[in-house]
Amino acid sequence: MTGKVRAFFEGVGSIMNIFPGPEHFAEHRLKGSPEERLAEHWRRVGGYLRNAMDGYGDAEMDHREQIPAREEFRARR
């Protein structure tokens, strides 16, 4: 087999890896209605925001504990 023919068949094999046959299509098919998928997406977004806000609140509290309260600062002047 010449180099060009071998390269051609390797290319065809690579394409078959990227685009699987119909027997594997069901694995990649979307599941649920568009409304259900959108609702699930927003549930995940809400979870990400909740985690970020919890982390921000914890960091803010750590930061505030290191800074004296405004009244204490004024009393020291």
C-alpha positions as CSV (number, residue, x, y, z in Angstrom):
1,M,0.0,0.0,0.0
2,T,1.4,3.4,-0.9
3,G,1.8,6.2,1.5
4,K,-1.0,8.2,0.0
5,V,-3.5,5.4,0.1
6,R,-2.5,4.6,3.7
7,A,-3.0,8.2,4.7
8,F,-6.4,8.3,2.9
9,F,-7.6,5.3,4.9
10,E,-6.3,6.7,8.2
11,G,-8.2,9.9,7.4
12,V,-11.4,7.9,6.7
13,G,-10.9,6.1,10.0
14,S,-10.5,9.3,11.8
15,I,-13.7,10.7,10.4
16,M,-15.5,7.5,11.5
17,N,-14.3,8.1,15.0
18,I,-15.6,11.7,15.0
19,F,-19.0,10.8,13.4
20,P,-20.0,7.4,14.8
21,G,-22.5,5.1,13.1
22,P,-26.2,5.1,13.7
23,E,-25.9,2.4,16.4
24,H,-24.2,4.9,18.7
25,F,-26.5,7.8,17.9
26,A,-28.9,7.1,20.7
27,E,-26.1,7.7,23.2
28,H,-25.8,11.3,22.0
29,R,-29.4,12.1,21.5
30,L,-30.9,14.8,23.7
31,K,-33.1,13.6,26.5
32,G,-36.3,15.3,27.6
33,S,-38.3,18.1,26.1
34,P,-36.7,21.5,25.4
35,E,-38.6,22.9,28.4
36,E,-37.3,20.2,30.7
37,R,-33.7,20.7,29.4
38,L,-34.0,24.5,29.9
39,A,-35.4,24.0,33.4
40,E,-32.5,21.7,34.3
41,H,-30.0,24.2,32.9
42,W,-31.5,27.0,35.1
43,R,-31.4,24.7,38.1
44,R,-27.7,24.2,37.6
45,V,-27.1,27.9,37.0
46,G,-29.0,28.6,40.3
47,G,-26.7,26.1,42.1
48,Y,-23.6,27.7,40.7
49,L,-24.8,31.2,41.8
50,R,-25.7,29.9,45.2
51,N,-22.3,28.3,45.7
52,A,-20.6,31.5,44.5
53,M,-22.7,33.7,46.8
54,D,-22.0,31.4,49.8
55,G,-18.3,31.6,49.1
56,Y,-18.4,35.4,48.6
57,G,-20.3,35.8,51.9
58,D,-17.7,33.6,53.8
59,A,-14.9,35.6,52.3
60,E,-16.6,38.9,53.1
61,M,-17.1,37.8,56.7
62,D,-13.5,36.9,57.1
63,H,-12.5,40.2,55.6
64,R,-14.8,42.2,57.9
65,E,-13.5,40.4,61.0
66,Q,-10.0,41.8,60.3
67,I,-11.2,45.4,59.9
68,P,-12.3,47.2,63.2
69,A,-15.9,48.4,63.3
70,R,-16.4,52.1,62.3
71,E,-17.4,53.1,65.9
72,E,-14.3,51.5,67.3
73,F,-12.2,53.3,64.8
74,R,-13.8,56.7,65.6
75,A,-13.4,56.1,69.3
76,R,-9.6,55.6,68.9
77,R,-9.1,59.1,67.3
